[in-house]
Amino acid sequence: MLRYLMQQYQGSLEDIDETLRIEPRHFGALSGRGLVELKLERYDDAVASFQAAGKVNPFMGQEKNVAVALSAKHRKQQQEMVRG
């Protein structure tokens, strides 16, 4: 969490990987991984992480996070098309 707040996203992923090594179904780590992947513009990975978190805890409403990731991906693709 601290590395994420300090915008040290690669280090944050390393912390998350360690957490998931110990507890593969850690909802917070899976969801947090999605947030980090969004910051790194890894949109497909973010969607997968949010979906994995949703499978662990289906009552947490990961659909919103998936929609955010897909919207961000779509915006980036549109920007790239405009730049051509």
N, CA, C and O atoms as CSV, one atom per row, in Angstrom:
chain,resi,resn,atom,element,x,y,z
A,1,MET,N,N,0.820,-1.192,0.000
A,1,MET,CA,C,0.000,0.000,0.000
A,1,MET,C,C,0.863,1.255,0.000
A,1,MET,O,O,0.572,2.214,-0.714
A,2,LEU,N,N,1.919,1.246,0.797
A,2,LEU,CA,C,2.776,2.421,0.882
A,2,LEU,C,C,3.429,2.717,-0.465
A,2,LEU,O,O,3.467,3.866,-0.905
A,3,ARG,N,N,3.939,1.682,-1.110
A,3,ARG,CA,C,4.591,1.902,-2.406
A,3,ARG,C,C,3.592,2.422,-3.438
A,3,ARG,O,O,3.937,3.258,-4.273
A,4,TYR,N,N,2.369,1.935,-3.380
A,4,TYR,CA,C,1.329,2.428,-4.297
A,4,TYR,C,C,1.102,3.916,-4.059
A,4,TYR,O,O,1.041,4.694,-5.010
A,5,LEU,N,N,0.978,4.308,-2.812
A,5,LEU,CA,C,0.758,5.715,-2.482
A,5,LEU,C,C,1.945,6.584,-2.886
A,5,LEU,O,O,1.781,7.766,-3.188
A,6,MET,N,N,3.140,5.997,-2.890
A,6,MET,CA,C,4.344,6.724,-3.296
A,6,MET,C,C,4.568,6.637,-4.810
A,6,MET,O,O,5.588,7.104,-5.317
A,7,GLN,N,N,3.623,6.045,-5.520
A,7,GLN,CA,C,3.662,5.860,-6.968
A,7,GLN,C,C,4.839,4.988,-7.406
A,7,GLN,O,O,5.375,5.155,-8.501
A,8,GLN,N,N,5.225,4.076,-6.551
A,8,GLN,CA,C,6.257,3.084,-6.864
A,8,GLN,C,C,5.536,1.803,-7.269
A,8,GLN,O,O,5.479,0.835,-6.511
A,9,TYR,N,N,4.988,1.821,-8.478
A,9,TYR,CA,C,4.070,0.773,-8.884
A,9,TYR,C,C,4.735,-0.583,-9.074
A,9,TYR,O,O,4.135,-1.608,-8.749
A,10,GLN,N,N,5.941,-0.614,-9.586
A,10,GLN,CA,C,6.612,-1.901,-9.745
A,10,GLN,C,C,6.882,-2.529,-8.372
A,10,GLN,O,O,6.674,-3.728,-8.183
A,11,GLY,N,N,7.337,-1.729,-7.433
A,11,GLY,CA,C,7.546,-2.227,-6.074
A,11,GLY,C,C,6.252,-2.676,-5.440
A,11,GLY,O,O,6.222,-3.657,-4.697
A,12,SER,N,N,5.182,-1.958,-5.732
A,12,SER,CA,C,3.874,-2.341,-5.220
A,12,SER,C,C,3.467,-3.712,-5.753
A,12,SER,O,O,2.934,-4.538,-5.012
A,13,LEU,N,N,3.719,-3.950,-7.037
A,13,LEU,CA,C,3.415,-5.271,-7.607
A,13,LEU,C,C,4.240,-6.365,-6.935
A,13,LEU,O,O,3.748,-7.474,-6.724
A,14,GLU,N,N,5.481,-6.061,-6.603
A,14,GLU,CA,C,6.316,-7.042,-5.905
A,14,GLU,C,C,5.722,-7.380,-4.542
A,14,GLU,O,O,5.696,-8.547,-4.151
A,15,ASP,N,N,5.248,-6.376,-3.819
A,15,ASP,CA,C,4.604,-6.612,-2.522
A,15,ASP,C,C,3.346,-7.457,-2.686
A,15,ASP,O,O,3.095,-8.373,-1.904
A,16,ILE,N,N,2.565,-7.139,-3.706
A,16,ILE,CA,C,1.331,-7.882,-3.962
A,16,ILE,C,C,1.648,-9.327,-4.322
A,16,ILE,O,O,0.982,-10.247,-3.848
A,17,ASP,N,N,2.665,-9.528,-5.159
A,17,ASP,CA,C,3.055,-10.896,-5.526
A,17,ASP,C,C,3.431,-11.710,-4.292
A,17,ASP,O,O,3.084,-12.886,-4.187
A,18,GLU,N,N,4.134,-11.085,-3.369
A,18,GLU,CA,C,4.513,-11.785,-2.127
A,18,GLU,C,C,3.263,-12.148,-1.311
A,18,GLU,O,O,3.157,-13.255,-0.783
A,19,THR,N,N,2.341,-11.220,-1.217
A,19,THR,CA,C,1.091,-11.492,-0.493
A,19,THR,C,C,0.342,-12.641,-1.142
A,19,THR,O,O,-0.147,-13.537,-0.453
A,20,LEU,N,N,0.250,-12.619,-2.468
A,20,LEU,CA,C,-0.482,-13.672,-3.178
A,20,LEU,C,C,0.258,-15.011,-3.142
A,20,LEU,O,O,-0.371,-16.064,-3.255
A,21,ARG,N,N,1.567,-14.985,-2.989
A,21,ARG,CA,C,2.315,-16.233,-2.821
A,21,ARG,C,C,1.903,-16.902,-1.508
A,21,ARG,O,O,1.769,-18.124,-1.435
A,22,ILE,N,N,1.705,-16.085,-0.481
A,22,ILE,CA,C,1.321,-16.599,0.833
A,22,ILE,C,C,-0.159,-16.956,0.873
A,22,ILE,O,O,-0.545,-17.994,1.409
A,23,GLU,N,N,-0.985,-16.080,0.296
A,23,GLU,CA,C,-2.443,-16.292,0.303
A,23,GLU,C,C,-3.006,-15.961,-1.073
A,23,GLU,O,O,-3.363,-14.812,-1.335
A,24,PRO,N,N,-3.090,-16.967,-1.965
A,24,PRO,CA,C,-3.509,-16.730,-3.355
A,24,PRO,C,C,-4.906,-16.137,-3.518
A,24,PRO,O,O,-5.217,-15.570,-4.565
A,25,ARG,N,N,-5.747,-16.261,-2.501
A,25,ARG,CA,C,-7.120,-15.746,-2.609
A,25,ARG,C,C,-7.308,-14.463,-1.785
A,25,ARG,O,O,-8.410,-14.183,-1.315
A,26,HIS,N,N,-6.261,-13.710,-1.617
A,26,HIS,CA,C,-6.331,-12.469,-0.840
A,26,HIS,C,C,-7.049,-11.405,-1.678
A,26,HIS,O,O,-6.496,-10.872,-2.640
A,27,PHE,N,N,-8.283,-11.111,-1.290
A,27,PHE,CA,C,-9.110,-10.180,-2.069
A,27,PHE,C,C,-8.440,-8.823,-2.234
A,27,PHE,O,O,-8.395,-8.282,-3.339
A,28,GLY,N,N,-7.922,-8.274,-1.146
A,28,GLY,CA,C,-7.311,-6.946,-1.201
A,28,GLY,C,C,-6.117,-6.899,-2.131
A,28,GLY,O,O,-5.915,-5.915,-2.841
A,29,ALA,N,N,-5.324,-7.959,-2.130
A,29,ALA,CA,C,-4.163,-8.008,-3.012
A,29,ALA,C,C,-4.592,-8.118,-4.472
A,29,ALA,O,O,-4.021,-7.461,-5.342
A,30,LEU,N,N,-5.593,-8.945,-4.738
A,30,LEU,CA,C,-6.076,-9.087,-6.117
A,30,LEU,C,C,-6.670,-7.779,-6.635
A,30,LEU,O,O,-6.395,-7.362,-7.761
A,31,SER,N,N,-7.477,-7.148,-5.812
A,31,SER,CA,C,-8.077,-5.881,-6.196
A,31,SER,C,C,-7.019,-4.786,-6.331
A,31,SER,O,O,-7.047,-3.997,-7.275
A,32,GLY,N,N,-6.089,-4.746,-5.380
A,32,GLY,CA,C,-5.001,-3.776,-5.436
A,32,GLY,C,C,-4.127,-3.969,-6.656
A,32,GLY,O,O,-3.641,-3.001,-7.241
A,33,ARG,N,N,-3.926,-5.219,-7.039
A,33,ARG,CA,C,-3.157,-5.510,-8.245
A,33,ARG,C,C,-3.830,-4.870,-9.457
A,33,ARG,O,O,-3.162,-4.308,-10.326
A,34,GLY,N,N,-5.141,-4.960,-9.504
A,34,GLY,CA,C,-5.874,-4.323,-10.600
A,34,GLY,C,C,-5.660,-2.819,-10.628
A,34,GLY,O,O,-5.499,-2.232,-11.698
A,35,LEU,N,N,-5.657,-2.195,-9.461
A,35,LEU,CA,C,-5.439,-0.751,-9.396
A,35,LEU,C,C,-4.043,-0.366,-9.878
A,35,LEU,O,O,-3.874,0.616,-10.600
A,36,VAL,N,N,-3.049,-1.147,-9.473
A,36,VAL,CA,C,-1.676,-0.880,-9.917
A,36,VAL,C,C,-1.582,-1.067,-11.433
A,36,VAL,O,O,-0.970,-0.257,-12.128
A,37,GLU,N,N,-2.184,-2.125,-11.931
A,37,GLU,CA,C,-2.132,-2.382,-13.369
A,37,GLU,C,C,-2.820,-1.277,-14.159
A,37,GLU,O,O,-2.400,-0.958,-15.271
A,38,LEU,N,N,-3.867,-0.692,-13.598
A,38,LEU,CA,C,-4.490,0.467,-14.241
A,38,LEU,C,C,-3.495,1.615,-14.350
A,38,LEU,O,O,-3.372,2.239,-15.405
A,39,LYS,N,N,-2.791,1.891,-13.266
A,39,LYS,CA,C,-1.802,2.972,-13.266
A,39,LYS,C,C,-0.699,2.719,-14.296
A,39,LYS,O,O,-0.171,3.659,-14.891
A,40,LEU,N,N,-0.356,1.449,-14.501
A,40,LEU,CA,C,0.687,1.083,-15.458
A,40,LEU,C,C,0.131,0.911,-16.879
A,40,LEU,O,O,0.856,0.527,-17.796
A,41,GLU,N,N,-1.150,1.198,-17.043
A,41,GLU,CA,C,-1.845,1.082,-18.330
A,41,GLU,C,C,-1.827,-0.335,-18.883
A,41,GLU,O,O,-1.792,-0.541,-20.096
A,42,ARG,N,N,-1.850,-1.294,-17.993
A,42,ARG,CA,C,-1.959,-2.712,-18.366
A,42,ARG,C,C,-3.426,-3.106,-18.190
A,42,ARG,O,O,-3.789,-3.818,-17.253
A,43,TYR,N,N,-4.242,-2.632,-19.100
A,43,TYR,CA,C,-5.687,-2.707,-18.916
A,43,TYR,C,C,-6.223,-4.133,-18.921
A,43,TYR,O,O,-7.090,-4.463,-18.112
A,44,ASP,N,N,-5.730,-4.977,-19.806
A,44,ASP,CA,C,-6.214,-6.362,-19.830
A,44,ASP,C,C,-5.848,-7.089,-18.539
A,44,ASP,O,O,-6.641,-7.866,-18.007
A,45,ASP,N,N,-4.642,-6.831,-18.044
A,45,ASP,CA,C,-4.225,-7.431,-16.775
A,45,ASP,C,C,-5.088,-6.914,-15.622
A,45,ASP,O,O,-5.448,-7.667,-14.718
A,46,ALA,N,N,-5.413,-5.621,-15.667
A,46,ALA,CA,C,-6.262,-5.037,-14.618
A,46,ALA,C,C,-7.627,-5.706,-14.606
A,46,ALA,O,O,-8.144,-6.058,-13.546
A,47,VAL,N,N,-8.202,-5.879,-15.777
A,47,VAL,CA,C,-9.507,-6.551,-15.872
A,47,VAL,C,C,-9.415,-7.950,-15.274
A,47,VAL,O,O,-10.282,-8.355,-14.500
A,48,ALA,N,N,-8.366,-8.689,-15.631
A,48,ALA,CA,C,-8.199,-10.058,-15.109
A,48,ALA,C,C,-8.067,-10.047,-13.591
A,48,ALA,O,O,-8.636,-10.906,-12.918
A,49,SER,N,N,-7.328,-9.095,-13.047
A,49,SER,CA,C,-7.163,-9.018,-11.593
A,49,SER,C,C,-8.487,-8.695,-10.908
A,49,SER,O,O,-8.829,-9.302,-9.892
A,50,PHE,N,N,-9.228,-7.745,-11.461
A,50,PHE,CA,C,-10.522,-7.402,-10.866
A,50,PHE,C,C,-11.500,-8.576,-10.957
A,50,PHE,O,O,-12.280,-8.814,-10.035
A,51,GLN,N,N,-11.453,-9.300,-12.063
A,51,GLN,CA,C,-12.326,-10.473,-12.188
A,51,GLN,C,C,-11.937,-11.546,-11.182
A,51,GLN,O,O,-12.811,-12.194,-10.606
A,52,ALA,N,N,-10.631,-11.746,-10.960
A,52,ALA,CA,C,-10.170,-12.725,-9.967
A,52,ALA,C,C,-10.627,-12.306,-8.573
A,52,ALA,O,O,-11.055,-13.144,-7.779
A,53,ALA,N,N,-10.537,-11.014,-8.275
A,53,ALA,CA,C,-11.005,-10.519,-6.977
A,53,ALA,C,C,-12.505,-10.746,-6.831
A,53,ALA,O,O,-12.984,-11.102,-5.754
A,54,GLY,N,N,-13.236,-10.540,-7.909
A,54,GLY,CA,C,-14.684,-10.761,-7.878
A,54,GLY,C,C,-15.056,-12.214,-7.637
A,54,GLY,O,O,-16.087,-12.502,-7.029
A,55,LYS,N,N,-14.217,-13.132,-8.114
A,55,LYS,CA,C,-14.473,-14.557,-7.869
A,55,LYS,C,C,-14.241,-14.910,-6.402
A,55,LYS,O,O,-14.932,-15.760,-5.841
A,56,VAL,N,N,-13.257,-14.246,-5.787
A,56,VAL,CA,C,-12.971,-14.495,-4.373
A,56,VAL,C,C,-14.084,-13.930,-3.503
A,56,VAL,O,O,-14.519,-14.569,-2.545
A,57,ASN,N,N,-14.539,-12.735,-3.839
A,57,ASN,CA,C,-15.590,-12.079,-3.056
A,57,ASN,C,C,-16.596,-11.452,-4.012
A,57,ASN,O,O,-16.478,-10.274,-4.350
A,58,PRO,N,N,-17.581,-12.225,-4.450
A,58,PRO,CA,C,-18.533,-11.729,-5.450
A,58,PRO,C,C,-19.437,-10.596,-4.948
A,58,PRO,O,O,-20.157,-9.988,-5.739
A,59,PHE,N,N,-19.405,-10.315,-3.668
A,59,PHE,CA,C,-20.272,-9.272,-3.127
A,59,PHE,C,C,-19.600,-7.900,-3.104
A,59,PHE,O,O,-20.203,-6.926,-2.653
A,60,MET,N,N,-18.369,-7.814,-3.581
A,60,MET,CA,C,-17.654,-6.540,-3.535
A,60,MET,C,C,-17.834,-5.696,-4.789
A,60,MET,O,O,-17.290,-4.594,-4.861
A,61,GLY,N,N,-18.569,-6.171,-5.762
A,61,GLY,CA,C,-18.909,-5.362,-6.921
A,61,GLY,C,C,-17.730,-4.953,-7.782
A,61,GLY,O,O,-17.542,-3.765,-8.045
A,62,GLN,N,N,-16.940,-5.903,-8.222
A,62,GLN,CA,C,-15.782,-5.604,-9.056
A,62,GLN,C,C,-16.176,-5.171,-10.474
A,62,GLN,O,O,-15.315,-4.774,-11.260
A,63,GLU,N,N,-17.451,-5.244,-10.798
A,63,GLU,CA,C,-17.893,-4.846,-12.137
A,63,GLU,C,C,-17.528,-3.398,-12.432
A,63,GLU,O,O,-17.161,-3.066,-13.560
A,64,LYS,N,N,-17.626,-2.539,-11.434
A,64,LYS,CA,C,-17.279,-1.125,-11.625
A,64,LYS,C,C,-15.800,-0.988,-11.982
A,64,LYS,O,O,-15.454,-0.231,-12.888
A,65,ASN,N,N,-14.931,-1.704,-11.287
A,65,ASN,CA,C,-13.502,-1.636,-11.575
A,65,ASN,C,C,-13.183,-2.177,-12.967
A,65,ASN,O,O,-12.331,-1.630,-13.668
A,66,VAL,N,N,-13.859,-3.241,-13.361
A,66,VAL,CA,C,-13.661,-3.788,-14.701
A,66,VAL,C,C,-14.084,-2.758,-15.739
A,66,VAL,O,O,-13.395,-2.558,-16.739
A,67,ALA,N,N,-15.211,-2.110,-15.502
A,67,ALA,CA,C,-15.691,-1.086,-16.432
A,67,ALA,C,C,-14.713,0.081,-16.525
A,67,ALA,O,O,-14.481,0.603,-17.615
A,68,VAL,N,N,-14.143,0.493,-15.410
A,68,VAL,CA,C,-13.152,1.579,-15.412
A,68,VAL,C,C,-11.938,1.175,-16.242
A,68,VAL,O,O,-11.440,1.966,-17.044
A,69,ALA,N,N,-11.464,-0.046,-16.051
A,69,ALA,CA,C,-10.291,-0.524,-16.787
A,69,ALA,C,C,-10.568,-0.570,-18.288
A,69,ALA,O,O,-9.739,-0.150,-19.095
A,70,LEU,N,N,-11.727,-1.076,-18.645
A,70,LEU,CA,C,-12.061,-1.159,-20.068
A,70,LEU,C,C,-12.248,0.230,-20.674
A,70,LEU,O,O,-11.862,0.460,-21.820
A,71,SER,N,N,-12.827,1.144,-19.929
A,71,SER,CA,C,-12.997,2.521,-20.416
A,71,SER,C,C,-11.650,3.188,-20.630
A,71,SER,O,O,-11.450,3.882,-21.627
A,72,ALA,N,N,-10.723,2.982,-19.698
A,72,ALA,CA,C,-9.389,3.563,-19.827
A,72,ALA,C,C,-8.680,2.985,-21.056
A,72,ALA,O,O,-8.020,3.711,-21.800
A,73,LYS,N,N,-8.823,1.688,-21.256
A,73,LYS,CA,C,-8.216,1.048,-22.422
A,73,LYS,C,C,-8.797,1.635,-23.705
A,73,LYS,O,O,-8.064,1.938,-24.645
A,74,HIS,N,N,-10.097,1.791,-23.736
A,74,HIS,CA,C,-10.772,2.333,-24.912
A,74,HIS,C,C,-10.307,3.764,-25.199
A,74,HIS,O,O,-10.042,4.110,-26.350
A,75,ARG,N,N,-10.206,4.597,-24.154
A,75,ARG,CA,C,-9.738,5.979,-24.336
A,75,ARG,C,C,-8.318,6.002,-24.896
A,75,ARG,O,O,-8.015,6.793,-25.789
A,76,LYS,N,N,-7.454,5.141,-24.377
A,76,LYS,CA,C,-6.077,5.107,-24.857
A,76,LYS,C,C,-6.026,4.686,-26.320
A,76,LYS,O,O,-5.268,5.257,-27.104
A,77,GLN,N,N,-6.820,3.702,-26.688
A,77,GLN,CA,C,-6.841,3.259,-28.073
A,77,GLN,C,C,-7.341,4.369,-28.997
A,77,GLN,O,O,-6.823,4.540,-30.100
A,78,GLN,N,N,-8.334,5.112,-28.554
A,78,GLN,CA,C,-8.841,6.220,-29.362
A,78,GLN,C,C,-7.777,7.291,-29.537
A,78,GLN,O,O,-7.609,7.823,-30.635
A,79,GLN,N,N,-7.063,7.611,-28.478
A,79,GLN,CA,C,-5.999,8.611,-28.556
A,79,GLN,C,C,-4.907,8.167,-29.534
A,79,GLN,O,O,-4.391,8.975,-30.305
A,80,GLU,N,N,-4.567,6.905,-29.497
A,80,GLU,CA,C,-3.534,6.373,-30.390
A,80,GLU,C,C,-3.995,6.432,-31.845
A,80,GLU,O,O,-3.191,6.695,-32.738
A,81,MET,N,N,-5.286,6.189,-32.088
A,81,MET,CA,C,-5.819,6.265,-33.444
A,81,MET,C,C,-5.787,7.700,-33.966
A,81,MET,O,O,-5.495,7.927,-35.140
A,82,VAL,N,N,-6.083,8.656,-33.110
A,82,VAL,CA,C,-6.063,10.055,-33.509
A,82,VAL,C,C,-4.653,10.487,-33.862
A,82,VAL,O,O,-4.448,11.214,-34.834
A,83,ARG,N,N,-3.677,10.041,-33.078
A,83,ARG,CA,C,-2.276,10.375,-33.352
A,83,ARG,C,C,-1.773,9.727,-34.633
A,83,ARG,O,O,-0.891,10.244,-35.319
A,84,GLY,N,N,-2.387,8.537,-34.936
A,84,GLY,CA,C,-2.155,7.801,-36.134
A,84,GLY,C,C,-0.830,7.396,-36.474
A,84,GLY,O,O,-0.625,6.761,-37.508
